[in-house]
Structure formats: structure tokens, C-alpha cells
Amino acid sequence: MMRKISNQSLSPDPNLTAARAHFSENGPALCSAAGILAGDVGTARVLRLMSDLRTATALERGLRRRLVDLHRLLSLNPVSDSSDQDLPPWTVLDPGSPEVEDICLLTDRFYELLKKIDAPQQQYCARALTLIEQKAA
């Protein structure tokens, strides 16, 4: 049985809070989608990610990278280091099926989360570059 991630976060990190809230709402659907696209490995990946989000104190680089990797899987753009010649399970999906439509909508919502949690970091980097330029002048 899958435990839900609490969306009542004690973390001061708003990005972690946003990720937890997203997985609290969409966790089962993400597990199902990853299972359809990558089998048991995909489901396990989402469950591991949910567990790590539950125990994290901040949304660090490793968690961000794993979120991006999950988005790549959902958008059928996986980056694989393996040389498996087996066809992935999603190659037999009907593009017009309701499951594919649901996965597409879920992927779009997940992309919105990724944009949301990346924006503050981009703003921080822009401010840091401005300060460096001011010191150099």
C-alpha cells in the first residue's frame, strides 16, 4: 500500500513543499504512468522518489535531477546508460488510448512543477551574477 506524502510540510524550502504537494496529489497517477512506461522499474523509481521527498529537509540537486529524470521518462525521452536492445513497454501503446492522454496531461502538470521549483533558483543565480559583476566593476 502506498503512503501519501503529507502536504503539510515543516520544511522552510518552498520548492520541497511544492514537490511534496504535487506528489501528494498525483503520486498514485505518477506511479501508474511510470509503471506503464517502464514496468516495475518505473513504479519503483517513483516510490523511491516519494520516500526521499518525505524524508528530505530541502530539495537538493540530487532530488531535482531525479525529478527531471522522471519527467524524461513520462515524456518518452529517457536517457539510458544501458545497452538493452529490448523494446520498452511504451512502444506498444496506442497513441489514441485514454491512458496515453492521461499520461500526457500528467506530464504537463509535472512540467509545471519543474518550472515552479526551478524559478527561484534561476532568480538566485541572476542575483548572484549581478553581485559578482558589481564587485568586479
C-alpha positions as CSV (number, residue, x, y, z in Angstrom):
1,M,0.0,0.0,0.0
2,M,1.3,3.4,-0.9
3,R,1.6,6.0,1.8
4,K,0.6,9.5,0.8
5,I,3.1,12.3,1.2
6,S,1.8,14.9,3.6
7,N,1.3,18.3,2.0
8,Q,1.7,19.8,5.5
9,S,5.5,20.4,5.3
10,L,7.7,21.7,8.1
11,S,10.4,22.4,5.7
12,P,11.4,26.1,5.1
13,D,12.1,25.1,1.5
14,P,9.2,26.2,-0.6
15,N,10.4,24.1,-3.5
16,L,10.3,20.9,-1.4
17,T,6.8,21.9,-0.1
18,A,5.7,22.3,-3.8
19,A,7.1,19.0,-4.8
20,R,5.5,17.2,-1.8
21,A,2.2,18.8,-2.5
22,H,2.4,17.7,-6.2
23,F,3.3,14.1,-5.2
24,S,0.6,14.1,-2.5
25,E,-2.0,14.9,-5.2
26,N,-0.5,13.0,-8.2
27,G,1.6,10.3,-6.6
28,P,-0.6,7.3,-7.5
29,A,-1.1,8.5,-11.0
30,L,2.7,9.1,-11.4
31,C,3.3,5.5,-10.2
32,S,0.8,4.1,-12.6
33,A,2.2,6.1,-15.5
34,A,5.8,5.2,-14.8
35,G,4.6,1.6,-14.5
36,I,3.0,1.7,-17.9
37,L,6.1,3.3,-19.5
38,A,8.9,1.4,-17.7
39,G,7.3,-1.5,-15.9
40,D,8.1,-2.3,-12.3
41,V,11.4,-0.3,-12.5
42,G,9.4,2.8,-13.3
43,T,7.0,2.3,-10.4
44,A,9.8,1.6,-8.0
45,R,11.5,4.8,-9.2
46,V,8.5,6.9,-8.3
47,L,8.0,5.2,-5.0
48,R,11.7,5.7,-4.1
49,L,11.4,9.4,-5.1
50,M,8.3,9.8,-3.0
51,S,10.0,8.2,0.0
52,D,13.0,10.5,-0.4
53,L,10.8,13.6,-0.7
54,R,9.0,12.6,2.5
55,T,12.3,12.5,4.5
56,A,14.2,15.3,2.8
57,T,14.8,18.6,4.5
58,A,15.5,20.5,1.3
59,L,15.1,20.0,-2.4
60,E,18.7,19.4,-3.2
61,R,20.4,18.9,-6.5
62,G,20.1,15.1,-6.5
63,L,16.4,15.2,-5.9
64,R,15.9,17.8,-8.6
65,R,17.9,15.6,-11.0
66,R,15.7,12.7,-10.2
67,L,12.6,14.8,-10.8
68,V,13.9,15.8,-14.2
69,D,14.7,12.1,-14.9
70,L,11.1,11.2,-14.1
71,H,9.9,13.9,-16.4
72,R,12.1,12.5,-19.2
73,L,10.5,9.1,-18.6
74,L,7.0,10.5,-18.7
75,S,7.7,12.4,-21.9
76,L,9.2,9.3,-23.5
77,N,12.7,10.9,-23.6
78,P,14.6,8.6,-21.2
79,V,18.4,8.9,-21.1
80,S,19.7,5.4,-20.6
81,D,23.2,4.2,-20.0
82,S,22.2,0.6,-20.6
83,S,22.6,-1.1,-24.0
84,D,19.4,-3.0,-23.7
85,Q,18.0,-3.9,-27.1
86,D,14.6,-4.9,-25.7
87,L,11.8,-2.6,-26.8
88,P,10.4,-0.6,-23.9
89,P,6.8,-1.3,-22.9
90,W,5.5,2.0,-24.2
91,T,6.3,1.1,-27.8
92,V,3.1,-1.0,-27.9
93,L,0.8,1.8,-26.6
94,D,-1.9,3.1,-28.8
95,P,-1.3,6.9,-29.1
96,G,-5.1,7.4,-29.1
97,S,-5.7,5.5,-25.9
98,P,-7.1,7.2,-22.8
99,E,-4.0,6.0,-20.8
100,V,-1.7,7.9,-23.2
101,E,-3.9,11.1,-22.9
102,D,-3.8,10.8,-19.1
103,I,0.0,10.4,-19.2
104,C,0.3,13.5,-21.4
105,L,-1.8,15.6,-19.0
106,L,0.1,14.3,-16.0
107,T,3.4,15.1,-17.8
108,D,2.2,18.6,-18.5
109,R,1.3,19.1,-14.8
110,F,4.7,17.7,-13.8
111,Y,6.5,20.1,-16.1
112,E,4.7,23.0,-14.5
113,L,6.0,21.8,-11.1
114,L,9.5,21.6,-12.6
115,K,9.2,25.2,-13.9
116,K,7.9,26.3,-10.5
117,I,10.7,24.8,-8.4
118,D,13.4,26.0,-10.8
119,A,12.3,29.7,-11.0
120,P,13.6,30.7,-7.5
121,Q,16.9,29.1,-8.3
122,Q,17.2,31.0,-11.6
123,Q,16.4,34.2,-9.8
124,Y,19.0,33.5,-7.1
125,C,21.6,32.8,-9.9
126,A,20.8,36.0,-11.6
127,R,21.2,38.0,-8.4
128,A,24.5,36.3,-7.7
129,L,25.8,37.2,-11.1
130,T,24.7,40.8,-10.6
131,L,26.6,41.0,-7.3
132,I,29.7,39.5,-8.9
133,E,29.5,42.0,-11.8
134,Q,29.1,44.9,-9.3
135,K,32.1,43.7,-7.3
136,A,34.2,43.4,-10.4
137,A,33.4,47.0,-11.5
